Amino acid sequence: MLWGLTDHFVDEVIAVYPTHAQAMWALKKMLADEPEWEGMIEVVPVPDRRRCLPRCRRVRRHCGALVR
């Protein structure tokens, strides 16, 4: 199971992470930079990474883990 950040504004998973902890860390970091996004973005389970936007691959590499 993968974990993602979903953006309710665009109704898409915008980033995918291999662990829940990494996804929560990314969410906290994002909300520290953009506090007005509170409630618009949340961590969700992602059973199929094809549901995410193309930029997910870049985000996963940045967090230090490439999930295939």
C-alpha positions as a printed NumPy array, in Angstrom:
array([[  0.   ,   0.   ,   0.   ],
       [  1.233,   3.463,  -0.897],
       [  0.21 ,   6.718,   0.774],
       [ -0.586,   9.93 ,  -1.014],
       [ -1.492,  13.531,  -0.568],
       [ -4.804,  14.297,  -2.151],
       [ -5.837,  17.805,  -3.132],
       [ -9.593,  18.197,  -2.813],
       [ -9.507,  21.344,  -4.981],
       [ -8.43 ,  19.361,  -8.067],
       [ -9.741,  16.01 ,  -6.747],
       [ -6.434,  14.241,  -7.481],
       [ -3.621,  12.539,  -5.617],
       [ -0.76 ,  14.991,  -6.083],
       [  2.07 ,  13.062,  -4.413],
       [  2.719,   9.432,  -3.488],
       [  4.967,   8.091,  -0.705],
       [  5.972,   4.577,   0.324],
       [  4.991,   5.062,   3.982],
       [  2.302,   6.832,   5.948],
       [  4.979,   8.572,   8.015],
       [  6.612,  10.084,   4.909],
       [  3.251,  11.297,   3.625],
       [  2.424,  12.879,   7.002],
       [  5.841,  14.559,   7.115],
       [  5.282,  15.976,   3.611],
       [  1.819,  17.219,   4.586],
       [  3.147,  18.938,   7.709],
       [  5.938,  20.565,   5.71 ],
       [  3.478,  21.695,   3.031],
       [  1.06 ,  23.162,   5.583],
       [  3.921,  24.97 ,   7.328],
       [  4.572,  26.784,   4.029],
       [  0.899,  27.166,   3.046],
       [ -1.263,  27.166,   6.201],
       [ -4.354,  28.274,   4.265],
       [ -4.388,  24.835,   2.591],
       [ -5.444,  23.208,   5.898],
       [ -8.409,  20.95 ,   5.165],
       [ -7.862,  21.052,   1.397],
       [ -5.039,  18.479,   1.384],
       [ -4.973,  15.21 ,   3.303],
       [ -3.099,  11.896,   3.506],
       [ -4.948,   8.97 ,   1.918],
       [ -4.138,   5.325,   1.093],
       [ -3.324,   4.824,  -2.6  ],
       [ -3.737,   1.221,  -3.752],
       [ -2.89 ,   2.127,  -7.375],
       [ -0.305,   4.82 ,  -8.172],
       [ -1.836,   5.391, -11.609],
       [ -4.409,   7.619,  -9.864],
       [ -1.816,  10.329,  -9.226],
       [ -0.653,  13.218, -11.362],
       [  2.547,  12.839, -13.455],
       [  4.565,  14.954, -11.005],
       [  4.274,  12.194,  -8.374],
       [  7.452,  10.528,  -9.661],
       [  9.478,  13.718,  -9.015],
       [  8.066,  14.069,  -5.502],
       [  8.875,  10.442,  -4.603],
       [ 12.459,  10.827,  -5.802],
       [ 12.781,  13.995,  -3.756],
       [ 11.674,  12.186,  -0.587],
       [ 14.415,   9.613,  -1.173],
       [ 12.375,   6.619,  -2.285],
       [ 11.284,   5.638,  -5.743],
       [  8.318,   3.283,  -5.636],
       [  7.498,   1.293,  -8.742]])
